[in-house]
Amino acid sequence: MDDNLIDDSHLVKTREMFAKCQEVVSGGESSYARLIGTRPIVMERGEGAYFYDVDGNAYIDWCIGYGPMIFGHRPKPILDAIVAQITQGGMLYTFPHELDYEVGRKIVQAVPGIDQVRFANSGSEATQAAMRLARAYTGKDKILKWEGSYSGFLDCHAFSHVPALEAAGRERFPRTLPSQAGIPKAVEETIIIGCFNDLDSAETIIKRNAHQLAAVLSEPILADAGIIPPEPGFLEGLRRICDENGVLLIFDEIITGFRVSLGGAQELYDVIPDITCVAKAVGGGTPGSAAFGGKKEIMELEADGVVLHGGTYSGNPMTLAGMNAALDILINDRERVYGHLNTIANAMVQGMRGIFAENGVPAYISQVGPMWQVFFGHEGPVTRYRQARASDTRFFGMFQTECQMRGVYFHNFNFERFFACTAHTQTEVDRSLEVIATATKIVKDRLSTLSAGV
Ligand SMILES: Cc1ncc(COP(=O)(O)O)c(C=O)c1O
C-alpha cells in the first residue's frame, strides 16, 4: 500500500504552485483556516467524493469544502442549474426574480424558525446581520456567545474561538478574548462569553445582563470545536431563559442547517429560535449561499428600512439558481439523502471506533448524524469546550498527516470535523477505514518508541 504514499516526491508541482501563490496571495490562499497545517494541497479538480491535486494525487474528501458540498464535488443538477441561469438569464440583476421567491419559499417551508428570509453572501455576513437585527429589535447592545464557537471572521463576532486558556479565565464564566489582532477594544465590550452546555452559568449571565443583552448567539451543536452536541435540556433551557428575560435566541445553523436534518438542529431538537442563520449545505457548494431569517415581526425591521442590510451580490440569481437546485434535491429526495448521509457516517464512526479500540488508542468519537470528530485521549463523552481543548492534538496531527499521505483527507485541525456527503459510498468507507487502521498503528508505534526514548 505504501508504494502509493503521497510523499514529497509526489508533491513537486504542488509545492511549486503553492510557492507561486504565496508570491501574490498573502499566505498563499485567502483564509486563515486553510493555512493551518504543514502539507499544502493545490487543487486540480474535484469529482464526487474525491479531489485531485496538481500532481494527480487522488484524495477521498471528508472535509467537502468545510461542509457545503453535501452532494460531493461537481454535482450535476446544481452545475446545470447555475450554467442555465448564467447562460440564459445572466449573473446579476439587483432586481427581484422568481428565484428569490422559489428559494425563499423553500427555506421558509423547511426551517421551522424562519417566517421570512434575507439572502447574504457568506455565513459571516448572515450572523452579523442577525446580531444587528437582534440589537435593533430589542434596543440592547450585548450578545452572549460560547467559548469555542465560531460564527465568522468579522469584528462583531470573532471572539474566543480558540482563546489562549491562560488568559481566558474560568471555564463557566470565561473572559471575552478577540480571536485575532485588529478587532477594536470597543467591540469586545459588546460580547459576553459563556460555557456551552452549562445552563446554570448561562442563566446567571443572562439574568445579570438582561437589561443590556440583545441575544444569545448559539450554534445549536458546537461544531467548530470538533462536534459537541447539546446536552438534554440545554437548548430547551436556553429558550426558556431567553423568553423570561426579554432576550432573543439566534441559532447559527451555518454548519447544522439542512445537514443534521432538513429543518436543521432546531427541527432535530425541537427548539425554535427567534432568528436563524443558514449557509453551506443549503447551496450544495454554490459559493455565496447564505441566508438569515426569523419571526415576521422581527424581519419586518428589514422591510421597513429600520435595519440596514444590503450587498450588491446578496440574492444574486447565479447563487440562487444553485441554492434552488440544492433545495430541490434536499426536499424532494429527503429520505434518501439524509438516510444515505447517516448510513455513511455511522459506518465510518463504527469502523473508527473499532480500529481505535483494537489498537488500544483512547479516543472518543462524537457524532451527530452526518458529522463527527475524534477526540484522542478521551474515553468518555466530550461535552464541554475545554474538555475538547484537552484532547491529544499531537496524536490527531500525526494521524491526519498519515491519512492524508495515503489519500484520505480530513482537516488537520481537530476542531474541524468529518462530513459525509451523498457521493460517499461503501467503497470510500472501506478504503478510508483501511487507511485509518494503518495510520493509527503507525502513530501509536511512533509515539510508543518516542516515549520509550528509543
Ligand atoms: C458555525 C459557523 N458559523 C459561521 C461561519 C462563517 O461562515 P463563512 O465562512 O461562510 O463566512 C462558519 C464557517 O465555517 C461556521 O462554521
The ligand as a Tripos MOL2 file, in Angstrom:
@<TRIPOS>MOLECULE
LIG
   16    16     1     0     0
SMALL
NO_CHARGES

@<TRIPOS>ATOM
      1 C1        -20.9100   27.7480   12.6910 C.3       1 LIG1
      2 C2        -20.3570   28.7060   11.6850 C.ar      1 LIG1
      3 N1        -20.8760   29.9390   11.5940 N.ar      1 LIG1
      4 C3        -20.4340   30.8330   10.6990 C.ar      1 LIG1
      5 C4        -19.4010   30.5280    9.8370 C.ar      1 LIG1
      6 C5        -18.9090   31.5430    8.8550 C.3       1 LIG1
      7 O1        -19.2790   31.1850    7.5620 O.3       1 LIG1
      8 P1        -18.4520   31.7320    6.2930 P.3       1 LIG1
      9 O2        -17.1270   31.0410    6.3050 O.co2     1 LIG1
     10 O3        -19.3060   31.3750    5.1270 O.co2     1 LIG1
     11 O4        -18.3140   33.1980    6.4600 O.co2     1 LIG1
     12 C6        -18.8350   29.2580    9.8810 C.ar      1 LIG1
     13 C7        -17.7370   28.8880    8.9630 C.2       1 LIG1
     14 O5        -17.1630   27.8430    8.9930 O.2       1 LIG1
     15 C8        -19.3100   28.3350   10.8330 C.ar      1 LIG1
     16 O6        -18.7800   27.1100   10.9410 O.3       1 LIG1
@<TRIPOS>BOND
     1     1     2 1
     2     2     3 ar
     3     2    15 ar
     4     3     4 ar
     5     4     5 ar
     6     5     6 1
     7     5    12 ar
     8     6     7 1
     9     7     8 1
    10     8     9 2
    11     8    10 1
    12     8    11 1
    13    12    13 1
    14    12    15 ar
    15    13    14 2
    16    15    16 1
@<TRIPOS>SUBSTRUCTURE
     1 LIG1         1 GROUP 0 **** ****
